[in-house]
C-alpha cells in the first residue's frame, strides 16, 4: 500500500490527540506513535478499509496511552499533605512547560 495515503490523516490524528489530551506535547507524542504504528502496519498487512483501520489504531493507542499514564500518577490525600511530595513524571517530554 502506498504510504502517501496517510498524509491526509496527519492533521486529523493530531487534532484527535489534542482534543482528548489537552496537552500539546503529549498530543505530539501520541500522534507520532499512532502514525508510526500505521506505517509499520501498512508494510505488514493487507488493509481493506484504510480510514477505519487508521481510526481504530488511533483509538486503541489513545486508550493504551491513558492506561499507561494512569499507572504512573499518584494521588495523595490531604492527610499526607505535610509530607515531602514525591513527583513522578507523567511524560518524558522536555519541550513543554508543565
ROMI-465652 format. One record per residue: residue number from 1; residue in one letter; x, y, z of N, C-alpha, C in turn. Coordinates in steps of 0.001 Angstrom, whole numbers, always signed. Layout:
N
  pos  code       nx       ny       nz      cax      cay      caz       cx       cy       cz
  NUM     a        X        Y        Z        X        Y        Z        X        Y        Z
...
This chain:
98
  pos  code       nx       ny       nz      cax      cay      caz       cx       cy       cz
    1     x     +844    -1183       +0       +0       +0       +0     +887    +1244       +0
    2     x     +462    +2245     -729    +1205    +3488     -856    +1172    +4269     +459
    3     x    +2338    +4550    +1010    +2432    +5225    +2300    +1985    +6682    +2237
    4     x    +1943    +7263    +1056    +1479    +8646     +913      -13    +8787    +1221
    5     x     -716    +7668    +1279    -2152    +7716    +1551    -2467    +8166    +2971
    6     x    -1482    +8142    +3862    -1769    +8569    +5242    -1581   +10077    +5439
    7     x    -1026   +10762    +4455     -781   +12203    +4589    -2050   +12976    +4965
    8     x    -3204   +12680    +4365    -4418   +13428    +4767    -4851   +13152    +6215
    9     x    -4309   +12135    +6841    -4692   +11785    +8208    -3800   +12429    +9271
   10     x    -2691   +13025    +8874    -1733   +13555    +9846    -2376   +14620   +10740
   11     x    -2967   +15634   +10150    -3592   +16708   +10939    -4805   +16208   +11736
   12     x    -5711   +15440   +11121    -6847   +14946   +11910    -6434   +14073   +13096
   13     x    -5390   +13278   +12933    -4921   +12460   +14052    -4349   +13351   +15147
   14     x    -3609   +14377   +14759    -3077   +15304   +15751    -4212   +16012   +16494
   15     x    -5237   +16469   +15768    -6387   +17113   +16414    -7120   +16141   +17337
   16     x    -7258   +14894   +16906    -7868   +13846   +17733    -7135   +13752   +19065
   17     x    -5812   +13745   +19010    -4994   +13637   +20225    -5090   +14906   +21071
   18     x    -5023   +16066   +20448    -5120   +17341   +21175    -6451   +17474   +21899
   19     x    -7514   +17123   +21233    -8845   +17252   +21836    -9017   +16340   +23043
   20     x    -8347   +15225   +23054    -8503   +14288   +24158    -7498   +14504   +25286
   21     x    -6316   +14981   +24949    -5271   +15088   +25955    -5131   +16483   +26550
   22     x    -5548   +17510   +25840    -5414   +18899   +26306    -3971   +19240   +26680
   23     x    -3031   +18630   +26022    -1611   +18880   +26262     -906   +18674   +24928
   24     x     -398   +19753   +24369     +180   +19676   +23025    +1349   +18694   +22942
   25     x    +2190   +18698   +23944    +3356   +17827   +23920    +2950   +16344   +23921
   26     x    +2015   +15991   +24792    +1527   +14615   +24816     +820   +14267   +23508
   27     x      +87   +15235   +22954     -612   +15014   +21685     +381   +14755   +20556
   28     x    +1489   +15502   +20542    +2520   +15269   +19527    +3127   +13880   +19686
   29     x    +3418   +13503   +20925    +3985   +12176   +21173    +3035   +11070   +20720
   30     x    +1775   +11193   +21127     +805   +10149   +20794     +520   +10100   +19298
   31     x     +363   +11251   +18658      +87   +11231   +17220    +1270   +10649   +16451
   32     x    +2474   +10935   +16885    +3648   +10324   +16250    +3664    +8821   +16430
   33     x    +3306    +8373   +17628    +3243    +6935   +17885    +2183    +6267   +17010
   34     x    +1033    +6921   +16884      -42    +6379   +16041     +418    +6278   +14594
   35     x    +1025    +7340   +14076    +1456    +7341   +12675    +2548    +6299   +12421
   36     x    +3460    +6136   +13372    +4494    +5103   +13224    +3869    +3713   +13194
   37     x    +2888    +3500   +14051    +2213    +2207   +14084    +1463    +1950   +12780
   38     x     +830    +2992   +12246     +117    +2871   +10979    +1091    +2525    +9851
   39     x    +2201    +3249    +9777    +3186    +2985    +8716    +3759    +1577    +8824
   40     x    +4035    +1150   +10037    +4552     -198   +10248    +3523    -1239    +9807
   41     x    +2273    -1016   +10161    +1213    -1950    +9790     +947    -1991    +8300
   42     x    +1128     -855    +7633     +905     -821    +6178    +1885    -1735    +5448
   43     x    +3063    -1910    +6024    +4051    -2806    +5418    +3719    -4277    +5684
   44     x    +3039    -4534    +6792    +2803    -5909    +7226    +1474    -6503    +6758
   45     x     +442    -5662    +6680     -910    -6171    +6466    -1511    -5681    +5164
   46     x    -2473    -6437    +4691    -3260    -6011    +3540    -4515    -5342    +4104
   47     x    -4639    -4063    +3902    -5695    -3273    +4535    -6804    -3016    +3526
   48     x    -8015    -3391    +3917    -9151    -3203    +3028    -9757    -1810    +3150
   49     x    -9920    -1325    +4388   -10530      -25    +4615    -9548     +812    +5430
   50     x    -8747    +1622    +4764    -7693    +2397    +5410    -8253    +3349    +6468
   51     x    -9334    +4038    +6151    -9907    +5004    +7072   -10307    +4333    +8394
   52     x   -11059    +3271    +8324   -11499    +2566    +9534   -10306    +1997   +10301
   53     x    -9336    +1479    +9585    -8170     +866   +10209    -7338    +1912   +10964
   54     x    -7118    +3069   +10346    -6342    +4136   +10988    -7043    +4625   +12248
   55     x    -8345    +4851   +12188    -9050    +5365   +13358    -9159    +4325   +14468
   56     x    -9197    +3056   +14110    -9180    +2005   +15129    -7831    +2010   +15842
   57     x    -6759    +2165   +15095    -5423    +2254   +15703    -5333    +3482   +16599
   58     x    -5833    +4616   +16115    -5775    +5854   +16907    -6516    +5666   +18233
   59     x    -7693    +5091   +18179    -8467    +4870   +19404    -7742    +3910   +20352
   60     x    -7233    +2819   +19827    -6552    +1829   +20676    -5269    +2395   +21287
   61     x    -4510    +3144   +20519    -3273    +3730   +21035    -3576    +4807   +22078
   62     x    -4647    +5548   +21871    -5066    +6539   +22871    -5425    +5829   +24179
   63     x    -6207    +4759   +24092    -6595    +4013   +25296    -5365    +3458   +26014
   64     x    -4414    +2958   +25250    -3180    +2426   +25840    -2368    +3544   +26507
   65     x    -2322    +4711   +25874    -1607    +5868   +26406    -2197    +6296   +27752
   66     x    -3523    +6386   +27819    -4206    +6782   +29053    -3985    +5736   +30141
   67     x    -4055    +4485   +29780    -3817    +3410   +30747    -2416    +3511   +31340
   68     x    -1443    +3783   +30477      -60    +3922   +30944      +89    +5147   +31846
   69     x     -550    +6255   +31483     -490    +7466   +32306    -1104    +7236   +33676
   70     x    -2210    +6533   +33718    -2894    +6300   +34984    -2078    +5416   +35924
   71     x    -1238    +4578   +35391     -386    +3746   +36233     +719    +4564   +36894
   72     x    +1082    +5694   +36286    +2197    +6493   +36769    +1749    +7535   +37794
   73     x     +537    +7997   +37695      +55    +9065   +38579     -146    +8555   +39999
   74     x     +163    +9423   +40930      -31    +9124   +42347     -850   +10257   +42949
   75     x    -1909    +9901   +43631    -2744   +10906   +44270    -2634   +10717   +45776
   76     x    -2233   +11791   +46469    -2131   +11754   +47919    -3300   +12521   +48518
   77     x    -3869   +11992   +49582    -4967   +12695   +50240    -4406   +13825   +51088
   78     x    -5277   +14679   +51602    -4841   +15840   +52362    -4131   +15458   +53658
   79     x    -4419   +14296   +54194    -3769   +13903   +55443    -2262   +13721   +55278
   80     x    -1810   +13563   +54047     -386   +13401   +53787     +250   +14667   +53217
   81     x     -490   +15756   +53188      -19   +16982   +52546    +1218   +17559   +53212
   82     x    +1422   +17312   +54515    +2575   +17883   +55203    +3863   +17108   +54941
   83     x    +3765   +15949   +54328    +4962   +15172   +53989    +5630   +15757   +52754
   84     x    +6891   +15445   +52556    +7575   +15888   +51342    +6922   +15210   +50143
   85     x    +6515   +16001   +49152    +5845   +15401   +47995    +6810   +14584   +47143
   86     x    +6263   +13576   +46520    +7021   +12756   +45590    +6497   +13085   +44199
   87     x    +7395   +13492   +43320    +6997   +13833   +41963    +7357   +12686   +41035
   88     x    +6354   +12233   +40304    +6563   +11173   +39334    +6216   +11749   +37974
   89     x    +7167   +11757   +37042    +6886   +12346   +35735    +5832   +11551   +34978
   90     x    +4856   +12270   +34439    +3813   +11627   +33660    +4298   +11399   +32238
   91     x    +5188   +12244   +31780    +5711   +12128   +30422    +7188   +12507   +30425
   92     x    +7910   +11998   +29487    +9324   +12330   +29368    +9550   +13551   +28490
   93     x    +8485   +14246   +28142    +8590   +15394   +27262    +9265   +16552   +27979
   94     x   +10310   +17088   +27403   +11026   +18212   +27985   +10730   +19510   +27253
   95     x    +9874   +19461   +26247    +9619   +20638   +25432    +8516   +21514   +25984
   96     x    +7662   +20952   +26830    +6519   +21699   +27340    +6740   +22123   +28766
   97     x    +6212   +23285   +29098    +6181   +23711   +30493    +4951   +23087   +31129
   98     x    +5142   +22554   +32264    +4005   +21914   +32950    +3621   +22744   +34137
